[in-house]
Amino acid sequence: MIRRFTAVIERDTDTELYVGYVPGFRGAHSQAASLDELNANLREVIEMLLEDGEPELDAEFIGTQSVLVG
């Protein structure tokens, strides 16, 4: 069964690494030098976490929002 999870991705300006996490899914986070590598890492982490059973998500990703200031 194919499942879809939404990951939030940022780039750490100090290390230049991409950092990704699945909101509300404890332990579902990783980092990598490329987006393809990050996707593979996140897939592997999520697969390992799902081996322990269905996750109890403590948040739900809704989206992003632009905030205008000044």
Helices and strands as residue ranges (DSSP letters): E 8-11, E 18-21, E 29-32, H 35-50
